[in-house]
């Protein structure tokens, strides 16, 4: 059996460019804007991986500002890949969804912006994780999304019936006291 891995990648020269400037990767704009999403496969139960292709190039992320931190879902015959972009000012949401054939070989639509109810300029969500739950009523699906804020002081929890428009269910799914 084959395992697949969807991951964030960036060229070594971009990382070196940030290091030469003395910038951390977290604050280096070149790093944020040049990240892309790749696909790899393993036939050795994950002991070794073969790079297959770039799924989402940096310039084709939806806003052209890179793509990172993927979360993938299979929905019927499609693979949905959610990701954040390198947007620095966060005046609009920075989460997108790209739809692919189930094997990831064909993009089915341009990137779609994920809308967050109650989004306020400056909100940056990172490390998104999505789960699809099947509801019994009418065969609808319920999608859940959690993420952490850029300041890493909250983990908002969102719900959606279409996978694009999310409503805030809890501003902080895990209370954070600021202490270890």
TORNUPA-151006 format. One record per residue (C-alpha): residue number from 1; residue in three letters; x, y, z. Coordinates in pm, 1 decimal. Layout:
# residues N
<r pos="NUM" code="ALA" east="X" north="Y" up="Z"/>
...
***
This chain:
# residues 180
<r pos="1" code="UNK" east="0.0" north="0.0" up="0.0"/>
<r pos="2" code="UNK" east="107.7" north="354.5" up="-68.5"/>
<r pos="3" code="UNK" east="112.0" north="636.4" up="186.7"/>
<r pos="4" code="UNK" east="80.4" north="999.6" up="77.9"/>
<r pos="5" code="UNK" east="215.0" north="1307.3" up="252.4"/>
<r pos="6" code="UNK" east="101.1" north="1663.5" up="184.2"/>
<r pos="7" code="UNK" east="351.4" north="1910.4" up="326.8"/>
<r pos="8" code="UNK" east="492.9" north="2264.3" up="322.0"/>
<r pos="9" code="UNK" east="815.4" north="2309.8" up="129.2"/>
<r pos="10" code="UNK" east="1045.2" north="2599.0" up="45.9"/>
<r pos="11" code="UNK" east="1362.6" north="2613.8" up="-161.1"/>
<r pos="12" code="UNK" east="1692.6" north="2618.1" up="30.2"/>
<r pos="13" code="UNK" east="1798.3" north="2942.5" up="-139.1"/>
<r pos="14" code="UNK" east="1501.5" north="3124.0" up="20.0"/>
<r pos="15" code="UNK" east="1599.3" north="2999.5" up="366.6"/>
<r pos="16" code="UNK" east="1959.7" north="3107.0" up="304.1"/>
<r pos="17" code="UNK" east="1839.6" north="3449.9" up="191.7"/>
<r pos="18" code="UNK" east="1661.4" north="3494.6" up="526.2"/>
<r pos="19" code="UNK" east="1965.3" north="3375.4" up="722.4"/>
<r pos="20" code="UNK" east="2196.1" north="3617.2" up="537.7"/>
<r pos="21" code="UNK" east="1962.6" north="3902.7" up="636.7"/>
<r pos="22" code="UNK" east="1977.1" north="3783.2" up="998.9"/>
<r pos="23" code="UNK" east="1600.4" north="3730.7" up="1004.0"/>
<r pos="24" code="UNK" east="1421.1" north="3441.5" up="1169.9"/>
<r pos="25" code="UNK" east="1201.8" north="3235.6" up="939.8"/>
<r pos="26" code="UNK" east="898.4" north="3351.2" up="1137.0"/>
<r pos="27" code="UNK" east="966.7" north="3716.0" up="1049.3"/>
<r pos="28" code="UNK" east="1121.0" north="3676.5" up="702.8"/>
<r pos="29" code="UNK" east="877.1" north="3789.8" up="432.3"/>
<r pos="30" code="UNK" east="1068.4" north="3603.7" up="157.7"/>
<r pos="31" code="UNK" east="1015.1" north="3277.0" up="345.7"/>
<r pos="32" code="UNK" east="641.7" north="3341.0" up="393.7"/>
<r pos="33" code="UNK" east="584.7" north="3436.0" up="29.6"/>
<r pos="34" code="UNK" east="783.7" north="3148.6" up="-126.0"/>
<r pos="35" code="UNK" east="635.3" north="2851.0" up="59.4"/>
<r pos="36" code="UNK" east="439.6" north="2596.5" up="-143.7"/>
<r pos="37" code="UNK" east="252.0" north="2272.0" up="-82.0"/>
<r pos="38" code="UNK" east="406.9" north="1947.5" up="-203.5"/>
<r pos="39" code="UNK" east="297.5" north="1585.3" up="-239.8"/>
<r pos="40" code="UNK" east="518.8" north="1286.4" up="-159.2"/>
<r pos="41" code="UNK" east="453.3" north="911.9" up="-148.5"/>
<r pos="42" code="UNK" east="599.1" north="617.6" up="39.9"/>
<r pos="43" code="UNK" east="587.9" north="248.2" up="-39.3"/>
<r pos="44" code="UNK" east="802.4" north="164.1" up="266.4"/>
<r pos="45" code="UNK" east="544.0" north="238.1" up="538.9"/>
<r pos="46" code="UNK" east="684.3" north="590.0" up="577.6"/>
<r pos="47" code="UNK" east="1051.6" north="496.2" up="620.2"/>
<r pos="48" code="UNK" east="1141.5" north="680.8" up="298.7"/>
<r pos="49" code="UNK" east="952.2" north="927.6" up="82.6"/>
<r pos="50" code="UNK" east="955.0" north="1013.7" up="-287.8"/>
<r pos="51" code="UNK" east="869.3" north="1368.4" up="-388.1"/>
<r pos="52" code="UNK" east="587.5" north="1355.7" up="-644.8"/>
<r pos="53" code="UNK" east="502.6" north="1714.9" up="-734.6"/>
<r pos="54" code="UNK" east="411.6" north="2062.0" up="-616.3"/>
<r pos="55" code="UNK" east="35.8" north="2071.2" up="-554.1"/>
<r pos="56" code="UNK" east="7.3" north="2442.5" up="-480.0"/>
<r pos="57" code="UNK" east="284.7" north="2672.3" up="-606.9"/>
<r pos="58" code="UNK" east="346.9" north="2988.2" up="-403.8"/>
<r pos="59" code="UNK" east="222.8" north="3220.4" up="-677.7"/>
<r pos="60" code="UNK" east="-96.8" north="3013.6" up="-728.3"/>
<r pos="61" code="UNK" east="-202.6" north="3014.4" up="-361.0"/>
<r pos="62" code="UNK" east="-510.7" north="3229.7" up="-413.4"/>
<r pos="63" code="UNK" east="-355.8" north="3560.8" up="-312.5"/>
<r pos="64" code="UNK" east="-9.5" north="3492.3" up="-459.2"/>
<r pos="65" code="UNK" east="153.4" north="3514.0" up="-115.8"/>
<r pos="66" code="UNK" east="267.8" north="3154.8" up="-66.0"/>
<r pos="67" code="UNK" east="95.0" north="2846.3" up="74.0"/>
<r pos="68" code="UNK" east="175.0" north="2654.2" up="393.9"/>
<r pos="69" code="UNK" east="46.1" north="2439.6" up="678.8"/>
<r pos="70" code="UNK" east="-186.6" north="2213.9" up="475.5"/>
<r pos="71" code="UNK" east="-478.8" north="2017.6" up="612.8"/>
<r pos="72" code="UNK" east="-629.6" north="1768.3" up="366.1"/>
<r pos="73" code="UNK" east="-972.7" north="1604.8" up="349.6"/>
<r pos="74" code="UNK" east="-1118.1" north="1346.6" up="113.0"/>
<r pos="75" code="UNK" east="-1477.6" north="1431.8" up="23.8"/>
<r pos="76" code="UNK" east="-1633.7" north="1181.9" up="-214.0"/>
<r pos="77" code="UNK" east="-1414.5" north="1179.4" up="-524.6"/>
<r pos="78" code="UNK" east="-1220.7" north="1496.1" up="-435.9"/>
<r pos="79" code="UNK" east="-921.2" north="1590.6" up="-225.8"/>
<r pos="80" code="UNK" east="-967.0" north="1927.7" up="-53.8"/>
<r pos="81" code="UNK" east="-647.0" north="2093.5" up="66.4"/>
<r pos="82" code="UNK" east="-683.2" north="2382.5" up="312.3"/>
<r pos="83" code="UNK" east="-385.0" north="2605.9" up="384.2"/>
<r pos="84" code="UNK" east="-275.0" north="2946.9" up="507.2"/>
<r pos="85" code="UNK" east="-92.0" north="3203.4" up="297.9"/>
<r pos="86" code="UNK" east="200.6" north="3429.8" up="380.2"/>
<r pos="87" code="UNK" east="-20.3" north="3738.0" up="404.0"/>
<r pos="88" code="UNK" east="151.2" north="3972.3" up="647.6"/>
<r pos="89" code="UNK" east="-109.7" north="4240.6" up="732.1"/>
<r pos="90" code="UNK" east="-410.6" north="4005.5" up="763.6"/>
<r pos="91" code="UNK" east="-666.9" north="4263.9" up="650.9"/>
<r pos="92" code="UNK" east="-855.5" north="3971.5" up="488.7"/>
<r pos="93" code="UNK" east="-873.8" north="3604.1" up="581.4"/>
<r pos="94" code="UNK" east="-555.3" north="3413.2" up="497.4"/>
<r pos="95" code="UNK" east="-705.1" north="3063.4" up="457.8"/>
<r pos="96" code="UNK" east="-776.8" north="2903.1" up="120.6"/>
<r pos="97" code="UNK" east="-909.3" north="2573.4" up="-12.9"/>
<r pos="98" code="UNK" east="-792.1" north="2405.5" up="-331.8"/>
<r pos="99" code="UNK" east="-985.0" north="2112.8" up="-479.9"/>
<r pos="100" code="UNK" east="-809.8" north="1825.5" up="-658.6"/>
<r pos="101" code="UNK" east="-894.9" north="1486.8" up="-804.7"/>
<r pos="102" code="UNK" east="-871.6" north="1216.4" up="-537.5"/>
<r pos="103" code="UNK" east="-511.3" north="1130.1" up="-632.6"/>
<r pos="104" code="UNK" east="-403.7" north="1495.3" up="-637.7"/>
<r pos="105" code="UNK" east="-310.3" north="1483.3" up="-1006.4"/>
<r pos="106" code="UNK" east="-563.9" north="1737.2" up="-1136.5"/>
<r pos="107" code="UNK" east="-671.1" north="2074.0" up="-994.2"/>
<r pos="108" code="UNK" east="-1050.7" north="2094.9" up="-1022.5"/>
<r pos="109" code="UNK" east="-1101.4" north="2465.8" up="-952.5"/>
<r pos="110" code="UNK" east="-906.2" north="2780.6" up="-871.8"/>
<r pos="111" code="UNK" east="-822.3" north="2837.1" up="-502.1"/>
<r pos="112" code="UNK" east="-1123.7" north="2947.2" up="-296.7"/>
<r pos="113" code="UNK" east="-1105.6" north="3190.2" up="-6.3"/>
<r pos="114" code="UNK" east="-1237.7" north="3049.7" up="321.3"/>
<r pos="115" code="UNK" east="-1470.7" north="3299.4" up="490.2"/>
<r pos="116" code="UNK" east="-1478.1" north="3331.7" up="868.2"/>
<r pos="117" code="UNK" east="-1784.4" north="3480.9" up="1035.4"/>
<r pos="118" code="UNK" east="-1678.8" north="3770.1" up="1254.5"/>
<r pos="119" code="UNK" east="-1332.9" north="3802.5" up="1098.1"/>
<r pos="120" code="UNK" east="-1164.3" north="4121.6" up="1210.0"/>
<r pos="121" code="UNK" east="-864.9" north="4278.9" up="1034.0"/>
<r pos="122" code="UNK" east="-539.9" north="4170.1" up="1191.6"/>
<r pos="123" code="UNK" east="-659.5" north="3818.5" up="1285.3"/>
<r pos="124" code="UNK" east="-407.9" north="3560.2" up="1168.7"/>
<r pos="125" code="UNK" east="-487.1" north="3192.4" up="1199.9"/>
<r pos="126" code="UNK" east="-217.6" north="2927.3" up="1164.1"/>
<r pos="127" code="UNK" east="-175.1" north="2549.7" up="1190.1"/>
<r pos="128" code="UNK" east="-531.7" north="2487.6" up="1076.6"/>
<r pos="129" code="UNK" east="-678.2" north="2141.2" up="1118.5"/>
<r pos="130" code="UNK" east="-1002.0" north="2033.5" up="955.5"/>
<r pos="131" code="UNK" east="-1223.7" north="1731.3" up="1014.0"/>
<r pos="132" code="UNK" east="-1532.7" north="1631.6" up="818.7"/>
<r pos="133" code="UNK" east="-1816.4" north="1481.2" up="1020.4"/>
<r pos="134" code="UNK" east="-2114.3" north="1317.8" up="850.1"/>
<r pos="135" code="UNK" east="-2450.8" north="1436.9" up="978.0"/>
<r pos="136" code="UNK" east="-2754.9" north="1212.5" up="956.0"/>
<r pos="137" code="UNK" east="-3003.3" north="1484.9" up="871.3"/>
<r pos="138" code="UNK" east="-3036.7" north="1525.5" up="492.9"/>
<r pos="139" code="UNK" east="-2695.1" north="1372.1" up="422.6"/>
<r pos="140" code="UNK" east="-2521.5" north="1701.7" up="496.6"/>
<r pos="141" code="UNK" east="-2162.9" north="1716.4" up="608.6"/>
<r pos="142" code="UNK" east="-2038.3" north="1921.9" up="898.3"/>
<r pos="143" code="UNK" east="-1682.6" north="2050.3" up="880.1"/>
<r pos="144" code="UNK" east="-1490.7" north="2153.8" up="1189.9"/>
<r pos="145" code="UNK" east="-1179.9" north="2370.4" up="1192.4"/>
<r pos="146" code="UNK" east="-943.8" north="2463.9" up="1471.8"/>
<r pos="147" code="UNK" east="-637.9" north="2686.2" up="1442.5"/>
<r pos="148" code="UNK" east="-411.9" north="2885.2" up="1666.0"/>
<r pos="149" code="UNK" east="-376.6" north="3259.7" up="1651.8"/>
<r pos="150" code="UNK" east="-42.8" north="3403.1" up="1541.8"/>
<r pos="151" code="UNK" east="20.1" north="3511.8" up="1900.4"/>
<r pos="152" code="UNK" east="-50.6" north="3149.3" up="2002.4"/>
<r pos="153" code="UNK" east="-279.5" north="3264.8" up="2281.5"/>
<r pos="154" code="UNK" east="-608.1" north="3116.0" up="2154.9"/>
<r pos="155" code="UNK" east="-739.8" north="2820.5" up="1955.2"/>
<r pos="156" code="UNK" east="-1064.8" north="2926.3" up="1786.8"/>
<r pos="157" code="UNK" east="-1310.5" north="2652.5" up="1685.8"/>
<r pos="158" code="UNK" east="-1525.5" north="2691.5" up="1370.7"/>
<r pos="159" code="UNK" east="-1811.1" north="2497.2" up="1205.3"/>
<r pos="160" code="UNK" east="-1924.0" north="2486.9" up="840.6"/>
<r pos="161" code="UNK" east="-2177.6" north="2298.2" up="629.4"/>
<r pos="162" code="UNK" east="-2013.2" north="2376.5" up="294.4"/>
<r pos="163" code="UNK" east="-1642.5" north="2375.7" up="380.8"/>
<r pos="164" code="UNK" east="-1600.8" north="2741.3" up="276.1"/>
<r pos="165" code="UNK" east="-1811.4" north="2953.6" up="510.7"/>
<r pos="166" code="UNK" east="-1724.4" north="2898.2" up="875.5"/>
<r pos="167" code="UNK" east="-1905.8" north="3020.4" up="1185.7"/>
<r pos="168" code="UNK" east="-1722.1" north="3071.4" up="1511.1"/>
<r pos="169" code="UNK" east="-1838.6" north="2807.0" up="1761.3"/>
<r pos="170" code="UNK" east="-1588.7" north="2898.8" up="2035.8"/>
<r pos="171" code="UNK" east="-1327.1" north="3176.9" up="2047.8"/>
<r pos="172" code="UNK" east="-1097.2" north="2948.6" up="2242.6"/>
<r pos="173" code="UNK" east="-1156.3" north="2572.8" up="2234.9"/>
<r pos="174" code="UNK" east="-878.8" north="2518.3" up="2489.7"/>
<r pos="175" code="UNK" east="-851.7" north="2778.8" up="2766.8"/>
<r pos="176" code="UNK" east="-505.2" north="2933.8" up="2783.3"/>
<r pos="177" code="UNK" east="-381.4" north="3084.2" up="3106.8"/>
<r pos="178" code="UNK" east="-41.7" north="3197.7" up="2980.0"/>
<r pos="179" code="UNK" east="133.9" north="2964.4" up="3223.2"/>
<r pos="180" code="UNK" east="304.6" north="2630.7" up="3160.7"/>
***
